[in-house]
Amino acid sequence: MAVHLTPDELADAVGVKRVDIIATCVQLGVPVYNGRIDRTLFQAAVEGSGGDFDQLLEDHDPHWRLH
């Protein structure tokens, strides 16, 4: 798998919506550079915040959620 993924590619890999990936990047300070996210940096940021991606999704401001 590539290291630099689009939000759509990362969302498909994680099994969530694109907006949730972007919201997580904003919340954790993971940069989106030229429309791509470093998968290893994203994973390290999620693990560093406690490693519970599902909890991060629940903690997002509701305006980020589209479903």
N, C-alpha and C positions, 0 to 999 in steps of 0.2 A: 504494500500500500504506500502511496505517496506521502510525503511528510507535510506538504503544503496543500491544503484542501479548501475548496470553496465552502461557504456555509451550507449549501445544499448537499454537497458530498459528505461533509462531517455530520450533518443531520441524518442522512441516510445510514451512515455507519453507526451512529449512536441510537437511532430509532426514535428521534423526536422531530419536532418541526424546526424549520430554518430559523424562525423568530426566536425560538428558545436558545439556539446556539448563539445567536447574536446577543441576546440579552445576557447570557452567561458570560460572554466575552466582555461586555460592558461592565458587568458586576464585578468580575475578577480582574479586570485590567489587561486582558489578553488582546493584543493588537490584531486588527484585521488590516493587512497590508496588501494593497493592490487586489483587493477582493479575495484574499486567501488567508487562511488561519493555519498556523503551525500546530499540527496535531499533537506533537509531543509537549509543546508549551501549554496547549489547552488541557491535555491530560494531567500535566504536573500541577497546573493551577487548580483544577477540580480536586485532585488528591490533596493538595496543600490546604484546601479550604475544608477538609474533613472527608473528602472522597465520596460524598453522597450527592451525586448528580440529581437524583430525584428530589431531594430536599432543596437543592438550589432552584429547581424549577418551581417548587411550591412557594419559595421566598420571593420570587420576582414580583415586581409591581404588576398588578393585573392588566394595565394597559399594554404590556408586552405580549400577553397571552391572546391568541386569536381564536381559541376554541372554547 
